[in-house]
Amino acid sequence: MRAVNTFPVPEMVPELIHALTRSTERAETSGVYRHPLAPALALLMTAGLCACDRSAPPAPTPAPTAAAAAASFGGTDRAWIEINIAMNEELTPLLALTTAQSRDNAVKALSAQVNELHLRELTDLRQLHDAAGLPAENPHEGMPMPGMVTPDIVRQAAAAEGPAFDRILREQVRAHLDQGVKLAKSETTAGVEPRTKALAERMISDRETLLPKFPPAVK
């Protein structure tokens, strides 16, 4: 794009040069060398520079479209996100029963710790879900599988109190954590989307830290 020059550069150059020559001759005669038109020449040079071609600024890099972002998720990434959303959502109703059904303060504190962790994971999982363009309906919801706390299990826990409830809670949380580690390890090896794999790594670490607090039931 060419900048518009409003200063009459071509027309003024001969006049300024002639005036400067006459001024110089008078200065040489008087023994005093001054350039009274130096400010005008400085302005002339500045105006001349402004008349140069200026390249247009580079166009900003367009942000990736939603479709392009979704394309970065592979099949393993998508399935892992959906399964973990379903598993976490099915676990939280069981954890919510702890305050009323358990009489053990240590169990209540541990349940609260697990609940906080899983709610935080759900926030991250749902963001990945949206970025991957997954449907609102989760095909894994309520699916009977290892580590999935079904509505029937929640009903059984709601009917139990004290040690009986604590036993159900510990067994279900342990199964949930153990299955979560297995699924997350599969994501880290077969997944392709970086944020999803990073979340899987974090979930492995968090679950392996919690598992010793839920020892297997003594038979």
C-alpha positions as a printed Julia matrix, in Angstrom:
219×3 Matrix{Float64}:
   0.0     0.0    0.0
   1.39    3.47  -0.99
   1.15    6.19   1.66
  -0.39    9.46   0.42
   2.11   12.31   0.49
   0.5    15.71   1.1
   3.82   17.58   1.1
   4.73   19.07  -2.35
   8.17   17.5   -2.52
   8.93   17.68  -6.28
   7.84   21.29  -6.63
   9.86   22.57  -3.64
  13.18   20.85  -4.32
  14.54   23.33  -6.96
  13.41   26.37  -4.94
  14.98   25.07  -1.72
  18.25   24.18  -3.44
  18.45   27.62  -5.06
  17.72   29.37  -1.77
  20.29   27.27   0.05
  22.93   28.08  -2.59
  22.3    31.83  -2.26
  22.39   31.55   1.52
  25.68   29.7    1.39
  27.22   32.31  -0.92
  26.18   35.11   1.45
  27.54   33.13   4.41
  30.9    32.66   2.67
  31.12   36.42   1.98
  30.34   37.35   5.57
  32.5    34.62   7.03
  29.52   33.18   8.92
  28.2    29.84   7.68
  24.55   29.28   8.52
  21.81   27.17   7.0
  18.57   29.0    7.56
  16.69   26.47   5.5
  17.95   23.45   7.39
  14.58   22.93   9.14
  12.8    23.03   5.79
  15.22   20.5    4.35
  14.73   18.27   7.35
  10.99   18.44   6.77
  11.55   17.75   3.09
  13.55   14.62   3.88
  10.95   13.45   6.33
   8.17   13.98   3.8
  10.2    12.18   1.17
  10.62    9.19   3.41
   6.89    9.12   4.06
   6.31    8.91   0.31
   8.02    5.52   0.1
   6.08    2.34  -0.46
   5.03    0.6    2.71
   4.37   -3.09   2.8
   1.03   -4.13   4.24
   1.26   -5.78   7.65
   1.13   -9.58   7.49
  -2.32  -11.04   7.93
  -2.89  -12.66  11.33
  -2.74  -16.43  11.41
  -6.32  -17.69  11.47
  -7.37  -19.63  14.55
  -7.98  -23.32  13.97
 -11.6   -24.13  13.26
 -13.66  -26.35  15.54
 -13.61  -29.06  12.9
  -9.81  -28.92  12.66
  -9.48  -29.11  16.45
 -11.86  -32.07  16.63
  -9.86  -33.86  13.94
  -6.86  -34.01  16.28
  -8.7   -36.52  18.49
  -8.33  -40.18  17.62
 -10.76  -42.99  18.28
  -9.02  -44.03  21.5
  -9.07  -40.43  22.75
 -12.8   -40.1   22.1
 -13.75  -43.41  23.71
 -11.55  -42.76  26.73
 -13.09  -39.33  27.31
 -16.64  -40.67  27.14
 -15.96  -43.7   29.34
 -14.32  -41.63  32.06
 -17.08  -39.03  32.05
 -19.58  -41.84  32.54
 -17.5   -43.54  35.27
 -16.95  -40.33  37.22
 -20.56  -39.22  36.93
 -21.79  -42.63  38.13
 -19.43  -42.61  41.1
 -20.37  -39.22  42.54
 -23.9   -40.25  43.72
 -22.31  -43.0   45.81
 -19.81  -40.59  47.33
 -22.62  -38.15  48.1
 -24.2   -40.74  50.43
 -21.18  -40.91  52.71
 -22.05  -38.01  55.0
 -25.42  -39.53  55.92
 -24.64  -43.26  55.74
 -21.16  -43.56  57.26
 -20.29  -43.17  60.94
 -16.54  -43.14  60.39
 -14.99  -39.68  60.13
 -11.93  -41.06  58.37
 -14.16  -42.65  55.71
 -16.04  -39.37  55.3
 -12.81  -37.42  54.83
 -11.5   -39.94  52.3
 -14.77  -39.9   50.4
 -14.66  -36.1   50.24
 -11.1   -36.26  48.86
 -12.12  -38.7   46.13
 -15.19  -36.63  45.27
 -13.18  -33.42  44.92
 -10.67  -35.14  42.65
 -13.36  -36.6   40.39
 -15.27  -33.34  40.07
 -12.06  -31.62  38.99
 -11.44  -34.37  36.45
 -14.97  -34.0   35.12
 -14.33  -30.33  34.36
 -11.3   -31.26  32.26
 -13.02  -34.23  30.63
 -16.04  -32.14  29.6
 -13.79  -29.52  28.04
 -12.08  -32.25  26.02
 -15.49  -33.69  25.17
 -16.57  -30.38  23.64
 -13.26  -29.87  21.85
 -13.57  -33.32  20.3
 -17.08  -32.52  19.07
 -18.58  -35.54  20.83
 -22.37  -35.9   21.04
 -24.27  -34.85  24.16
 -25.59  -38.38  24.7
 -22.94  -40.62  26.22
 -23.18  -44.21  24.92
 -21.22  -45.5   27.93
 -23.56  -44.11  30.56
 -24.85  -46.88  32.84
 -22.86  -49.52  30.98
 -22.13  -52.54  33.21
 -18.37  -52.82  33.25
 -15.58  -53.13  35.83
 -15.31  -49.97  37.91
 -18.71  -48.59  36.88
 -20.96  -47.75  39.83
 -24.43  -48.61  38.55
 -27.7   -47.17  39.92
 -28.4   -50.56  41.53
 -25.19  -50.32  43.55
 -26.1   -46.79  44.66
 -29.5   -48.04  45.83
 -27.87  -50.85  47.81
 -25.5   -48.38  49.44
 -28.34  -46.02  50.3
 -30.05  -48.84  52.2
 -26.92  -49.6   54.23
 -25.5   -47.77  57.24
 -22.29  -47.67  59.24
 -19.75  -50.44  58.52
 -22.03  -52.03  55.91
 -22.06  -48.83  53.89
 -18.33  -48.3   54.38
 -17.65  -51.77  52.95
 -19.68  -51.07  49.82
 -18.02  -47.67  49.41
 -14.49  -49.02  49.76
 -15.07  -51.92  47.37
 -16.65  -49.75  44.71
 -14.12  -46.94  44.93
 -11.22  -49.38  44.76
 -12.69  -51.1   41.67
 -13.29  -47.7   40.1
  -9.74  -46.49  40.74
  -8.16  -49.74  39.57
 -10.12  -49.76  36.31
  -9.35  -46.07  35.83
  -5.61  -46.76  35.95
  -5.91  -49.52  33.34
  -7.95  -47.34  30.99
  -5.63  -44.35  31.42
  -2.58  -46.48  30.61
  -4.27  -47.57  27.38
  -4.88  -43.92  26.51
  -1.24  -42.97  27.09
  -0.06  -45.68  24.7
  -2.79  -45.62  22.02
  -4.13  -42.06  22.25
  -2.9   -39.25  20.01
  -4.37  -35.99  21.34
  -1.78  -34.3   23.62
  -4.16  -32.76  26.2
  -6.07  -36.0   26.54
  -2.89  -38.01  27.05
  -1.66  -35.5   29.62
  -4.9   -35.84  31.59
  -4.57  -39.62  31.46
  -1.06  -39.37  32.9
  -2.34  -37.2   35.74
  -5.21  -39.57  36.45
  -2.83  -42.52  36.67
  -0.75  -40.68  39.25
  -3.76  -39.56  41.29
  -5.37  -42.99  41.31
  -2.2   -44.83  42.19
  -1.81  -42.44  45.12
  -5.35  -43.18  46.34
  -5.42  -46.95  45.81
  -3.43  -47.87  48.94
  -6.06  -46.06  51.02
  -8.65  -48.55  49.74
  -7.14  -51.96  50.49
  -8.89  -55.08  49.16
 -11.57  -56.46  51.43
 -10.43  -59.29  53.68
 -12.31  -62.47  52.78
